[in-house]
Amino acid sequence: MKYLVKIFVVTFFLLVCTYASAESKIAYLDMKYILNNSKAGKGAQDYLKKTFQDNQKKFTDQETSLKKEESDLLAKKNELSKEDYQKKTDSLRKKVIDYQSKRRSSLDKITAQRAKAREDLIKALDPIIQKYISENGISMIIDKKNVVMANTSLDITNTIIEKLNKELPALKLQ
């Protein structure tokens, strides 16, 4: 009986101690929402969208001009000598190749700007999250896309957005 009481007391203390040390604070946040809805993120998106639309309009106008030039050249095919037609065809091909390379480089530039903006936002966000972790004693933060179900009180997305908006109101893209 004496041993049974001792085993019970030891087991009780072990269970209590492991339960106390197992408790840790976990929170989650929605990174995609933060990147898209912070002031800096929205500003970067608006700038990139406007740049893309401006480029798209410019390239559409150029494409229309090239198509018109091609149809004019085809209409004059019988009137022009073979050498003149060949020269004009070569000239048109060069214009088309130049148009395609400019369009591709424009899209690559926008893609690079988007990646740079995302990288800058994440760099600015990292110390904010680190500070929040240390201030609130959180041991782990998980991205919301990896969470199946959780209490909404564990969501710190809006708090982090507020802190990010104070710290980084806009990104400089060029």
C-alpha positions as CSV (number, residue, x, y, z in Angstrom):
1,M,0.0,0.0,0.0
2,K,2.9,2.3,0.9
3,Y,4.5,1.7,-2.5
4,L,1.2,2.2,-4.3
5,V,0.8,5.7,-2.8
6,K,4.4,6.6,-3.7
7,I,3.9,5.5,-7.3
8,F,0.7,7.4,-7.5
9,V,2.3,10.6,-6.2
10,V,5.3,10.3,-8.5
11,T,3.1,9.6,-11.5
12,F,0.9,12.6,-10.6
13,F,3.9,15.0,-10.4
14,L,5.3,13.7,-13.7
15,L,2.0,14.2,-15.5
16,V,1.6,17.7,-14.1
17,C,5.2,18.7,-15.0
18,T,5.0,17.4,-18.5
19,Y,1.6,19.2,-19.0
20,A,3.0,22.5,-17.8
21,S,6.1,22.3,-20.1
22,A,4.1,21.2,-23.1
23,E,2.0,24.3,-23.1
24,S,3.2,26.7,-25.7
25,K,1.7,29.7,-27.5
26,I,1.0,29.2,-31.2
27,A,-0.5,31.8,-33.5
28,Y,-1.3,31.9,-37.2
29,L,-1.4,34.6,-39.9
30,D,-2.3,34.9,-43.5
31,M,0.8,35.9,-45.4
32,K,-1.0,36.3,-48.7
33,Y,-3.5,38.6,-47.2
34,I,-0.7,40.7,-45.5
35,L,1.2,41.0,-48.7
36,N,-1.9,42.0,-50.8
37,N,-3.7,44.2,-48.3
38,S,-1.0,46.2,-46.5
39,K,-0.5,49.8,-47.7
40,A,2.9,49.0,-49.2
41,G,1.5,45.8,-50.9
42,K,-1.5,47.5,-52.3
43,G,0.7,50.4,-53.6
44,A,3.1,48.0,-55.3
45,Q,0.2,46.1,-56.8
46,D,-1.4,49.2,-58.2
47,Y,1.9,50.5,-59.6
48,L,2.6,47.1,-61.3
49,K,-0.9,46.8,-62.6
50,K,-0.8,50.3,-64.1
51,T,2.6,49.7,-65.6
52,F,1.4,46.4,-67.1
53,Q,-1.8,48.0,-68.6
54,D,0.2,50.9,-70.0
55,N,2.6,48.5,-71.7
56,Q,-0.2,46.3,-72.9
57,K,-1.9,49.3,-74.6
58,K,1.4,50.4,-76.2
59,F,2.1,46.9,-77.5
60,T,-1.4,46.5,-78.8
61,D,-1.1,49.7,-80.7
62,Q,2.3,48.5,-82.1
63,E,0.9,45.2,-83.0
64,T,-2.0,46.8,-84.9
65,S,0.4,49.0,-86.8
66,L,2.6,46.0,-87.7
67,K,-0.5,44.1,-89.0
68,K,-1.6,47.0,-91.0
69,E,1.9,47.4,-92.5
70,E,1.9,43.6,-93.4
71,S,-1.5,43.8,-95.1
72,D,-0.3,46.9,-97.0
73,L,2.8,45.1,-98.1
74,L,0.8,42.0,-99.2
75,A,-1.6,44.3,-101.2
76,K,1.4,45.9,-103.0
77,K,3.1,42.6,-103.7
78,N,2.3,42.5,-107.4
79,E,3.1,46.2,-107.9
80,L,6.6,46.0,-106.3
81,S,9.7,44.4,-107.9
82,K,10.9,41.2,-106.3
83,E,13.9,42.9,-104.7
84,D,11.9,45.8,-103.2
85,Y,9.3,43.4,-101.9
86,Q,12.1,41.3,-100.3
87,K,13.7,44.4,-98.7
88,K,10.3,45.5,-97.3
89,T,9.6,42.0,-96.0
90,D,13.0,41.8,-94.3
91,S,12.4,45.2,-92.8
92,L,9.0,44.1,-91.5
93,R,10.5,40.9,-90.0
94,K,13.1,43.0,-88.1
95,K,10.3,45.2,-86.7
96,V,8.3,42.2,-85.6
97,I,11.4,40.7,-83.9
98,D,12.2,44.0,-82.2
99,Y,8.5,44.3,-81.1
100,Q,8.6,40.7,-79.6
101,S,11.9,41.3,-77.8
102,K,10.6,44.6,-76.3
103,R,7.4,43.0,-75.2
104,R,9.2,40.1,-73.6
105,S,11.7,42.4,-71.8
106,S,8.8,44.5,-70.6
107,L,7.1,41.5,-69.1
108,D,10.3,40.3,-67.6
109,K,10.9,43.7,-66.0
110,I,7.4,43.7,-64.4
111,T,8.0,40.1,-63.2
112,A,11.3,41.2,-61.6
113,Q,9.7,44.2,-60.0
114,R,7.0,42.1,-58.6
115,A,9.5,39.6,-57.1
116,K,11.6,42.5,-55.7
117,A,8.5,44.1,-54.1
118,R,7.5,40.8,-52.5
119,E,11.1,40.3,-51.2
120,D,11.2,43.8,-49.8
121,L,7.9,43.3,-48.0
122,I,9.0,40.0,-46.5
123,K,12.3,41.6,-45.4
124,A,10.3,44.4,-43.7
125,L,7.8,42.0,-42.2
126,D,10.4,39.6,-40.7
127,P,11.6,42.0,-37.8
128,I,8.0,43.0,-37.1
129,I,7.1,39.3,-36.6
130,Q,10.2,38.6,-34.6
131,K,9.4,41.5,-32.3
132,Y,5.8,40.4,-31.9
133,I,6.9,36.9,-31.0
134,S,9.3,38.1,-28.3
135,E,6.7,40.6,-26.9
136,N,3.9,38.1,-26.7
137,G,5.8,35.0,-25.8
138,I,4.7,33.1,-28.9
139,S,6.7,30.0,-29.7
140,M,5.4,29.4,-33.2
141,I,3.6,31.2,-36.0
142,I,2.0,29.2,-38.8
143,D,0.8,30.4,-42.2
144,K,-3.0,30.3,-42.4
145,K,-2.9,28.2,-45.6
146,N,-1.4,25.3,-43.5
147,V,-4.0,25.5,-40.8
148,V,-7.0,23.3,-41.1
149,M,-9.0,24.7,-38.2
150,A,-8.2,27.0,-35.4
151,N,-9.7,29.5,-32.9
152,T,-9.9,33.0,-34.5
153,S,-8.4,34.5,-31.4
154,L,-5.1,33.0,-32.6
155,D,-5.1,34.9,-35.9
156,I,-2.7,37.8,-35.7
157,T,-3.0,38.9,-39.3
158,N,-4.6,42.3,-38.7
159,T,-2.2,43.2,-35.9
160,I,0.8,42.5,-38.1
161,I,-0.8,44.5,-41.0
162,E,-1.2,47.5,-38.6
163,K,2.4,47.3,-37.5
164,L,3.6,46.9,-41.1
165,N,1.6,49.9,-42.3
166,K,3.3,52.0,-39.5
167,E,6.7,50.7,-40.3
168,L,6.6,50.6,-44.1
169,P,3.8,52.8,-45.6
170,A,5.1,52.4,-49.2
171,L,7.6,50.6,-51.4
172,K,9.8,52.3,-53.9
173,L,9.6,50.6,-57.3
174,Q,11.2,51.8,-60.5
